[in-house]
Amino acid sequence: MASGKSSVKIFSGRQSRYLASKIAESFGIPLGNTEVTEFSDGEFQPSFEENVRGRDVFIVQSTFPPSDNFMELLMMIDAAKRASAKKIVAVIPYFGYGRQDRKDKPRVSIGAKLNANLLSAAGITRLITIDLHADQIQGFFDIPVDHVYASNIFVPYLRQLDLPNLVLASPDTGGTRRAASYAKALDTAFVICYKHRTKPNEVGEIRLIGDVSGKDVVLVDDIIDTAGTITRAGEVIMKEGASSVRAFCTHPILSGDAIRRLEDSPFTEVVVTDTIPLSHSCDKITVLSTADLFAEVIKRVQNYKSISSLFKHDKK
C-alpha cells in the first residue's frame, strides 16, 4: 500500500487544469491523467486513466458557470468512489452558488446547501476551498472543511508594495470583518463603504465611514463580479481625498461590463487570484497564484498538521 506523498493523486476538471497543474508541480507530483468523452448531444463522461485504488485522490475544480463544471466534478468524485479510492478530497478554489447561503426571499432555493448535499452524496470525504462568500457554508457539510484565506497571498504582496499611508477598506458593510482582519495583520486602520439602496437591487448611493484624506486605500473583497459596487466605492474614496485606491479581490468572476468598468475606474491596480481563469485581459489586473498555498494545505492534510497556523500573520 502506498504511503505519504506516494499515496496522493491530484486530478483536475477541464476548467481548472491550468491551476491544478501548478498545484501538482508545487506538491511535487505529476498531474493525474484523465479523459472526458463528449457525446454529440452535449453529454460527457469523465474517466481516470490511471489506477486510484487505495489512493488519496484530490480533485481540483472551481464551480463557476456553466453548471457543467459542477456536474463534471460530481461525476469525477463518483468515478473515484467506484474505483475504490481511499479518500476523495474536493479542492474547489471558487465555490459557486456561495451567494445563495440563505433564503433572502420566499420560495427560493438555498443553492449553497444544495451543492453541499450533492458533493457529500457523490462521496467526498473532505473539502478544501478558499474565501467562501459566507463562512457559515462550512456548517452545511458533515465532513471536514478546510477553509483557507487569500490573505496568506495578499498580505505579503501588500507589504511588498510598501504604501506610505495604507488604509484598508470594505466596499460594503458585509465585508467589514474581512477588512478588519487585513487591517489587524498590517497594523493599520480601516474604513467602510455603506451602500444606500433607493430601489431593490440598485445601488443609489455609497457613503464612506472613516477618513481617507491623503491615504493609500486598499479595498478588499471575496469576489468581483460586475465590478459595479467596487468601482463606485473606488470613485467615492478618491473624491474624499485619497492619494490612491487599489482593489484586492479573491475570485475574478468579471461578468458583464466588469472589464470596461475596471479600465475606466480610478484603481491604480486590481489584484486577484487564479481561482477563476480570466476571460479577458486588462492592464490594471494583477493575478497572484493560489497554487503554492493549496499544495501546502494538501501536504498538511496528508501529514495531519495544523492549517490554521498558516494564517497567523506576524506584524512587521
N, C-alpha and C positions, 0 to 999 in steps of 0.2 A: 504494500500500500504506500502511495506517495505521501510525503510529509513536507511541512514547511513550504518554502516557495515553490517547490516542485509539484505541490498539490493544487496550486492555483491555476485556473484558466480564465483569461479575460477575453470576452467576446463583445461584439457590438452589433446594434441595429444599423441599418443603412444610413440613417440621417446623423448618427453620432460617430461614425467611423473616424472622421478627422480628429476627434478628441480622444477616442478610445485608443487609437494607435499611439498617441503621445503618452497616455496613461500607462499602457503596457510597456513602452520603452522606458519610462521613468521607473516603473516597478522592476524591470529587468527581465522580462519575458516577451516572446513574440505574441502579437495579437492572434487570437484563435481564428481558425478557418471556418467560415460559414458561407452558405449559399442561400439565395432566395429565388425560388421558382415562381415565375409570374404567368398567369393564365390570361387569355385574351379578354375575358370579361372584367379584369382588374383584380381578381382574387390572387392571393400569393401564399407561398408556403416556405417559411424559413427552415433551414436544417443545419445542424452541426456536422461538419465534415471531418471530425476527429473524435476520438473516444473521450467521454466525460464521466464514465462510470467511477464512482468513488471520489470524484474531484470536487473542489470548492470552486463553483462557477460564478463569475462576476459578469453580469450583462449590462453594458453601458448603453443607455438610450434616453435622450430627452424626449418628453412627450408634448412638444409643441404641435400645433396643427400642421397637416391634417391628422384626423384621428387614426389613420393607417399607422402612424408612428407608435401610438399606444397599442394598437392591435398587434403589431409586429412584436413588440416587447412581450405581450401576454403569450403569444404563440411560442416565442423563444423560451420563456420560462416553462411553459407546458412541455416543450420538447426536451428540455434539460431534466425535468422531473421524470419523464417517461424513459429517459436514457440513464436513470439511476445516479444522477449527480448527488454528491453527499450534502452540499449546501448550495443554495441558489440565492445569490445576493443581487438585487436590482440596484444599479448605480444610475440614478436619474438626476442628472445635473440640473435640468429645469423640469419641475414637477407641474405639468399642465393642469388646468382647471383648479389651481390653487386659490384663485379668487372666489371660487364657489365653495366657501368653507362653512356657510350657514344659510338659513332661509332669510333673505332680506326682504322678501315679499311673499304673499300667499301663493301656493300651488307651483312651486319651483323645486327643482332637484338640488340636492347638496352634492354637486359634482365631485368635489374632492373626496368625500366619504365614499361615494360610489366607486371611484377609481381605487381607493384603498381596499375596498371589499374585493374588487376584481383581481388586484395584484395578489392579495392573500389567497383567494380561491385558486388562482393559477399555480401557486406553490412557492412563492418567495419565502425565504427564512430570515431575511434581513433587508433593510433599505438604507441606502446611503444617498443623501441629497444635500443641496447647498441653498441657503437663503430661501426657505419656504415663505410664501406670501403671508401665511399665518402660522404661528408657532403651534397652535392647537391641533394642526393637522397630524402631528406626531401621535396624538391620542386616538386618531382614527384607526391605528394599527394595533394589533395584539402581538406584534413581533418587535424585535429591537429596531429602532430608527436612529441612525447616526446623522444628525442634522448639523452640518458644518457651516462655516461662515466665510464669506468673501473678505471679511475684514483681515483675514490672515494674508491676503494678497494686496488689498487696497492700502492698509495702514503702512507697510513698508514703502510702497510707491509714494504715498503722501509724504512720508518722512524724507524721501529722496528729493522730492520737489523743493523742500526747504522753504515753504512760503513764509514770508516775514510776519504777516498778521493774520494767521489762519483762524477761521471760524467755521464750524460745521453747521449745516442747516438741513432741515427736513422740509420737503416740498408740501407736506400736509401734516395734520395733527396725528394721523395714524402711524407716521414714521418717526415720532418723537423719540421712542425708546431706542431705535436704531441710531439716530443722530447723537443721542446722549452717550451711547456706548462708544462710538467713534471719538467723541469729544473727550471722554474719560481716558481712552487709550492714548490720545495725543495730547492730553493735559491742556485742553483749550476750551473755549466757550462754544455754545451752540445757540442757534435761533430757530424759530418755527414759522413756516408759512401757513396761514389759515385760509382755507377755501370757503368763500361765502357764496352759496348757490342761490340764484334768483329763480331758477327753474330746475326741475329734476334732470339729472344727467348733464347739466350745463353749468360750467364754472363762470359765475358772473363777476366775481372779484376775488383777488388774492391779497390778503393783508399780512404784513410782516410783524411778528412779535420778537423784538430784540433789535439791537443796534449793529449795523453792518458798515457804518461810515468808515472809509479808509481800510476796510478789511479785505482779505483774500478768502472768499467764501466758497465752500465745497458742499454742494447738495448731495445727499446720499439717499438711495432708494433701492428696492429689490428688483423692480422691473421698470423698463422704459418701453411703453407700448406705442401709443400715438404721439408721445412726446408733448402733448398739449399742456398738461399741468406743469411739467418740469421746466419747459421753456418760458411759460408765463411767470413762474416763480423766479427764474433767472432774470427776466426783464425787470420785475419788481425790485429785486435785490440790487441791480445796477442803478435803478432810479433812486434808490435810497442811499446812494453814495459809495457803494462797494468799489474797491480797486479792481477786482476781477471776480469772476464766478466760473466754477467748474462743476461738472456733474459726474458722480460715480454711481453706476447702476449695474447690478449683477447680471441681469438677464436682458439682452438686447432683442426684444420682440420686434420692435421697429415696424409697425404696421401702418397702412395708410400713407399719410403725408409726413411721417416721422422724420425721414431723412431731410426733406426740404425744410422742415421746422428747425432741425438742428443746424443745418447750414446757415439759416437766417438768424439764428439765435445769438445772444451775446456771450455764449460759452467760449472760453479760451480752449477748453478741452473737454471731451466726453469720454470717460473711461468705463469700459465694460469688460466682461469676461467672455470666454468662448463656450459657455453652456449652450448657446444657440448660435449657429453659423450666421454671419452677416449676409443679408440678402442683397445689399447694395453697399458700395464703398462711400466713405465720407471722410474728408480730410481732417475733420475735428475729432474723429473717433480713434481712440487707442484701445487695443484689445490685449488684455492680460490673460494668460493661460491658467486654467484650474488643474492642469494635468498632474503637476508635482504634488499638489495638495491631495487630490483623490488617490494618487499612488501611495502617499504616506498613510492616508486613512486605511486603505486596503491592507497595508503592511501591519498597522496597529490592530486591525480587526483580527488578522491571522495570528498575531502574537499575543493577543489578549492584553494589549497595552492601552493606557489612557488616551482618549481622543480629545477630551476637553482641555487637556494641558496644552494642546496646540494653539489655543486661542487666549492664552494669558499673555497679553502684550505688556512688556516692560516699558515704562515711560522713559523717554530719552530727552 
